[in-house]
């Protein structure tokens, strides 16, 4: 998912709520806690179903650009219905804001496309293990492009991440270079986008709220990816093509149902993620995201009955533990000189 940190980026931002220990001590705080727990449960459940349906679709319909465009299309339709029925206020944005959003949408499109390429080629659990390396690229690009020096604790947390991903890669039964490379490239794309966004936001204007920011990015991504998918893979959704595929044993009805469910889960889980970010701090959200990755990996291993060796499990566990340590290390502020 595409997330900004809690600091303000001038004309675009995601609002993250500060946390208070007193919230849980009153009835209103209890209601908020229960609501937050329900949102986390929905977030994780939607992620599980999205990854299962997405893998099932890509196994029988190996056209990741077309599948990704369809998922963005589902999100676009849901957004237009949301705005059309006034379920959420439509945004008003300026040309300069749109100019800042488009590069982020391009990176968002590439990141999701590369992730789907990887999921189509290797096990879901392996793709998510590789994507655990996102903090490594965040630190790298922040240092190279923004001259931000990471703390010793942050650098230390990267060691188990890199070591765990390497160990899992060496022992992964489904390993192939396309799946590995595309997952790693999605890390590169997503984290370069997040870091570069800090340099793109230069004019102080009224901010888009996080839901509408993600909505605009989704629509732009759909517009960008449709012609790209046709150029890369041809038109793979015509009645003639589907009839031909059905004659070769493809269950078109099941394909359409699972594609729709994957598209619904894909858009909804990201909206829920943004809603959670409004209620908790970015660090708490990052920890929740780490737990989400564990849940997705374990559920996919169980559902698809993926054989996992002890060494492979150790590598995955090391990488995820490193991500958790990274999220905690980000809370440690460097001492002023």
C-alpha positions as CSV (number, residue, x, y, z in Angstrom):
1,X,0.0,0.0,0.0
2,X,1.0,3.6,-0.6
3,X,1.6,5.5,2.6
4,X,3.1,8.8,3.6
5,X,4.6,9.3,7.0
6,X,3.0,11.7,9.5
7,X,5.2,14.7,8.7
8,X,3.5,17.2,6.4
9,X,4.5,17.3,2.8
10,X,3.2,20.8,2.0
11,X,0.5,20.2,-0.6
12,X,-0.1,16.5,0.0
13,X,-0.2,14.6,3.2
14,X,-1.7,11.7,5.1
15,X,-3.0,12.5,8.5
16,X,-1.9,10.1,11.2
17,X,-3.4,10.5,14.7
18,X,-1.2,10.8,17.8
19,X,-1.8,8.0,20.3
20,X,-2.7,8.6,23.9
21,X,-2.5,6.2,26.9
22,X,-5.6,7.8,28.3
23,X,-7.8,6.8,25.4
24,X,-8.4,3.3,26.6
25,X,-9.4,4.4,30.2
26,X,-12.8,6.0,29.2
27,X,-15.9,4.6,27.4
28,X,-15.1,6.6,24.2
29,X,-11.6,5.2,24.2
30,X,-13.0,1.7,24.6
31,X,-15.2,2.2,21.6
32,X,-12.3,3.5,19.6
33,X,-10.1,0.6,20.6
34,X,-12.8,-1.9,19.5
35,X,-13.3,0.0,16.3
36,X,-9.6,-0.1,15.7
37,X,-9.4,-3.8,16.4
38,X,-12.2,-4.5,14.0
39,X,-10.4,-2.4,11.3
40,X,-7.2,-4.3,11.8
41,X,-9.1,-7.6,11.5
42,X,-10.8,-6.5,8.3
43,X,-7.5,-5.2,6.9
44,X,-5.8,-8.6,7.5
45,X,-8.8,-10.6,6.2
46,X,-9.0,-8.6,3.0
47,X,-5.2,-9.1,2.5
48,X,-5.5,-12.8,2.9
49,X,-8.4,-13.1,0.4
50,X,-6.8,-10.7,-2.1
51,X,-3.5,-12.7,-2.2
52,X,-5.4,-16.0,-2.5
53,X,-7.7,-14.9,-5.3
54,X,-4.9,-13.0,-7.1
55,X,-2.7,-16.0,-7.1
56,X,-5.5,-18.2,-8.4
57,X,-6.3,-15.8,-11.2
58,X,-2.6,-15.4,-12.2
59,X,-2.0,-19.1,-12.3
60,X,-4.7,-19.7,-15.0
61,X,-4.6,-16.2,-16.6
62,X,-0.9,-15.3,-16.8
63,X,-1.3,-11.7,-17.9
64,X,-0.2,-9.6,-15.0
65,X,-0.5,-6.2,-16.7
66,X,-4.1,-7.0,-17.7
67,X,-4.9,-8.3,-14.2
68,X,-3.4,-5.3,-12.5
69,X,-5.3,-2.9,-14.8
70,X,-8.6,-4.8,-14.0
71,X,-7.9,-4.4,-10.3
72,X,-7.3,-0.7,-10.7
73,X,-10.5,-0.6,-12.8
74,X,-12.5,-2.2,-10.0
75,X,-11.1,0.5,-7.6
76,X,-11.9,3.3,-10.1
77,X,-15.5,2.1,-10.3
78,X,-15.8,1.9,-6.5
79,X,-14.4,5.4,-6.2
80,X,-16.7,6.9,-8.8
81,X,-19.7,5.2,-7.0
82,X,-18.5,6.5,-3.7
83,X,-18.2,10.1,-5.0
84,X,-21.4,9.8,-7.1
85,X,-23.6,8.7,-4.2
86,X,-21.9,11.3,-1.9
87,X,-20.6,8.6,0.4
88,X,-17.3,10.6,0.5
89,X,-16.8,14.2,-0.5
90,X,-15.2,14.7,-3.9
91,X,-11.8,16.4,-3.9
92,X,-10.9,19.7,-5.4
93,X,-7.3,19.9,-6.5
94,X,-5.2,22.3,-8.5
95,X,-3.0,21.7,-11.5
96,X,0.1,21.9,-9.4
97,X,-1.3,19.3,-7.1
98,X,-2.1,17.0,-10.0
99,X,1.5,17.5,-11.3
100,X,2.8,16.3,-8.0
101,X,0.4,13.3,-7.9
102,X,1.1,12.0,-11.4
103,X,4.7,10.8,-10.7
104,X,3.5,9.1,-7.6
105,X,0.8,7.4,-9.5
106,X,3.3,6.2,-12.1
107,X,5.4,4.7,-9.3
108,X,2.3,3.2,-7.7
109,X,1.3,1.6,-11.0
110,X,4.8,0.1,-11.5
111,X,5.0,-1.2,-7.9
112,X,1.7,-3.1,-8.2
113,X,2.4,-4.4,-11.6
114,X,5.8,-5.7,-10.6
115,X,4.3,-7.3,-7.5
116,X,1.7,-9.2,-9.6
117,X,4.4,-10.3,-12.0
118,X,6.2,-11.8,-9.0
119,X,3.1,-13.4,-7.5
120,X,2.4,-15.0,-10.9
121,X,5.9,-16.5,-11.0
122,X,6.7,-17.6,-7.5
123,X,4.8,-18.5,-4.2
124,X,2.9,-15.7,-2.6
125,X,4.8,-16.3,0.6
126,X,8.1,-15.8,-1.2
127,X,7.0,-12.6,-2.8
128,X,6.0,-11.2,0.6
129,X,9.3,-12.3,2.1
130,X,11.2,-10.4,-0.6
131,X,9.0,-7.4,0.0
132,X,10.0,-7.3,3.6
133,X,13.2,-5.6,2.3
134,X,11.3,-2.4,1.7
135,X,12.9,-0.7,4.8
136,X,16.4,-1.3,3.3
137,X,15.5,0.7,0.2
138,X,13.8,3.4,2.3
139,X,17.0,3.9,4.2
140,X,19.2,3.7,1.1
141,X,17.2,6.3,-0.9
142,X,16.8,8.6,2.1
143,X,20.6,8.7,2.5
144,X,21.3,9.1,-1.2
145,X,18.6,11.6,-2.2
146,X,17.8,13.4,1.0
147,X,21.1,13.2,2.8
148,X,19.3,11.7,5.9
149,X,21.7,9.7,8.1
150,X,20.1,6.6,9.6
151,X,20.7,5.9,13.3
152,X,22.8,2.9,14.4
153,X,19.6,1.2,15.6
154,X,18.0,1.5,12.1
155,X,21.1,0.2,10.4
156,X,21.3,-2.7,12.8
157,X,17.7,-3.7,12.1
158,X,18.5,-4.0,8.4
159,X,21.0,-6.8,9.0
160,X,18.4,-9.5,9.8
161,X,16.2,-8.2,7.0
162,X,18.8,-8.6,4.4
163,X,20.2,-11.9,5.9
164,X,16.7,-13.4,6.2
165,X,15.7,-12.6,2.6
166,X,19.0,-14.0,1.3
167,X,18.5,-17.2,3.4
168,X,14.9,-17.6,2.2
169,X,15.9,-17.0,-1.4
170,X,18.6,-19.7,-1.4
171,X,16.2,-22.3,0.0
172,X,13.0,-21.3,-1.8
173,X,11.5,-24.2,-3.8
174,X,9.6,-21.9,-6.2
175,X,12.6,-19.6,-6.8
176,X,13.1,-18.1,-10.3
177,X,14.9,-14.9,-11.3
178,X,11.8,-13.2,-12.9
179,X,9.8,-13.6,-9.7
180,X,12.6,-12.6,-7.5
181,X,13.7,-9.7,-9.7
182,X,10.2,-8.2,-10.1
183,X,9.5,-8.4,-6.4
184,X,12.8,-6.7,-5.7
185,X,12.1,-4.1,-8.4
186,X,8.7,-3.4,-6.7
187,X,10.6,-2.6,-3.5
188,X,12.8,-0.3,-5.5
189,X,9.9,1.5,-7.1
190,X,7.7,1.8,-4.0
191,X,10.4,3.2,-1.8
192,X,11.9,5.5,-4.3
193,X,8.4,6.9,-4.8
194,X,8.0,7.5,-1.1
195,X,11.3,9.2,-0.7
196,X,11.0,11.3,-3.9
197,X,7.6,12.5,-2.8
198,X,9.3,14.5,-0.2
199,X,11.2,16.4,-2.9
200,X,8.1,16.9,-5.2
201,X,5.9,18.6,-2.6
202,X,7.1,22.2,-2.8
203,X,4.1,24.5,-2.8
204,X,2.0,25.0,0.3
205,X,-1.6,24.6,-0.7
206,X,-4.7,23.0,0.8
207,X,-4.0,19.3,1.3
208,X,-5.9,16.3,-0.1
209,X,-7.0,14.0,2.6
210,X,-5.5,10.5,2.5
211,X,-8.6,8.7,1.1
212,X,-9.0,11.1,-1.8
213,X,-5.3,11.2,-2.4
214,X,-5.3,7.4,-2.8
215,X,-8.5,7.6,-4.9
216,X,-7.0,10.0,-7.4
217,X,-3.8,7.9,-7.6
218,X,-5.9,4.8,-8.3
219,X,-7.8,6.5,-11.1
220,X,-4.6,7.8,-12.7
221,X,-3.0,4.4,-12.4
222,X,-6.0,2.8,-14.2
223,X,-5.8,5.4,-17.0
224,X,-2.0,4.8,-17.4
225,X,-2.1,1.0,-17.2
226,X,-4.9,0.1,-19.7
227,X,-3.1,1.2,-22.8
228,X,0.2,-0.2,-21.4
229,X,-1.4,-3.6,-20.8
230,X,-2.8,-3.7,-24.3
231,X,0.6,-2.8,-25.7
232,X,2.4,-5.4,-23.6
233,X,-0.1,-8.3,-23.7
234,X,-2.6,-7.5,-26.4
235,X,-6.4,-7.5,-25.8
236,X,-6.9,-10.6,-23.6
237,X,-10.5,-10.0,-22.5
238,X,-12.5,-10.1,-25.7
239,X,-15.4,-12.6,-26.0
240,X,-13.5,-14.3,-28.8
241,X,-10.3,-14.8,-26.7
242,X,-12.3,-16.0,-23.6
243,X,-14.3,-18.4,-25.8
244,X,-11.1,-19.8,-27.1
245,X,-9.6,-20.1,-23.6
246,X,-12.8,-21.8,-22.4
247,X,-12.5,-24.4,-25.2
248,X,-9.1,-25.2,-23.8
249,X,-10.5,-25.9,-20.3
250,X,-10.5,-22.5,-18.6
251,X,-13.5,-21.9,-16.4
252,X,-14.5,-18.4,-17.5
253,X,-17.1,-18.0,-14.8
254,X,-14.7,-18.8,-12.0
255,X,-12.1,-16.6,-13.5
256,X,-14.4,-13.6,-13.6
257,X,-15.7,-14.2,-10.1
258,X,-12.2,-14.5,-8.6
259,X,-11.0,-11.5,-10.6
260,X,-13.9,-9.3,-9.3
261,X,-13.3,-10.5,-5.7
262,X,-9.6,-9.8,-6.0
263,X,-10.3,-6.3,-7.4
264,X,-12.7,-5.6,-4.6
265,X,-10.3,-6.8,-1.9
266,X,-7.4,-5.0,-3.4
267,X,-9.0,-1.6,-3.3
268,X,-10.9,-2.1,0.0
269,X,-7.9,-3.2,2.0
270,X,-5.9,-0.2,1.0
271,X,-8.8,2.1,1.9
272,X,-9.0,0.4,5.3
273,X,-5.3,0.8,5.7
274,X,-5.6,4.6,5.2
275,X,-8.5,4.7,7.7
276,X,-6.3,3.0,10.3
277,X,-3.5,5.5,9.6
278,X,-5.9,8.3,10.6
279,X,-6.4,6.6,14.0
280,X,-2.9,5.5,15.0
281,X,0.7,6.7,14.7
282,X,2.8,5.8,11.6
283,X,5.0,3.6,13.8
284,X,2.0,1.6,15.1
285,X,0.7,1.3,11.5
286,X,4.2,0.0,10.4
287,X,4.1,-2.7,13.2
288,X,0.6,-3.6,12.1
289,X,1.8,-3.9,8.5
290,X,4.6,-6.2,9.7
291,X,2.0,-8.4,11.4
292,X,-0.1,-8.3,8.3
293,X,2.8,-9.7,6.2
294,X,3.2,-12.6,8.7
295,X,-0.5,-13.3,8.5
296,X,-0.5,-13.3,4.7
297,X,2.6,-15.5,4.5
298,X,1.3,-18.1,6.9
299,X,-2.2,-18.2,5.4
300,X,-0.8,-18.6,1.9
301,X,1.5,-21.4,2.9
302,X,-1.5,-23.2,4.6
303,X,-4.0,-22.6,1.7
304,X,-1.7,-23.5,-1.2
305,X,0.1,-26.2,0.9
306,X,3.5,-24.8,0.0
307,X,6.4,-27.1,1.2
308,X,8.6,-25.0,3.4
309,X,11.9,-26.2,4.8
310,X,13.1,-25.3,8.3
311,X,15.9,-23.1,6.9
312,X,13.5,-21.3,4.6
313,X,11.2,-20.7,7.6
314,X,14.2,-19.4,9.6
315,X,15.0,-16.9,6.8
316,X,11.5,-15.7,6.5
317,X,11.2,-15.3,10.3
318,X,14.5,-13.4,10.4
319,X,13.4,-11.0,7.7
320,X,10.1,-10.3,9.4
321,X,11.7,-9.9,12.8
322,X,14.1,-7.3,11.2
323,X,11.1,-5.4,9.8
324,X,9.5,-5.3,13.3
325,X,12.8,-4.1,14.8
326,X,13.1,-1.4,12.1
327,X,9.6,-0.1,13.0
328,X,10.7,0.1,16.6
329,X,14.1,1.6,15.8
330,X,12.4,4.5,13.9
331,X,11.0,5.7,17.2
332,X,14.4,6.2,18.7
333,X,15.4,9.8,18.0
334,X,19.1,10.6,17.4
335,X,20.8,12.7,20.0
336,X,21.4,16.3,19.0
337,X,25.0,17.2,18.4
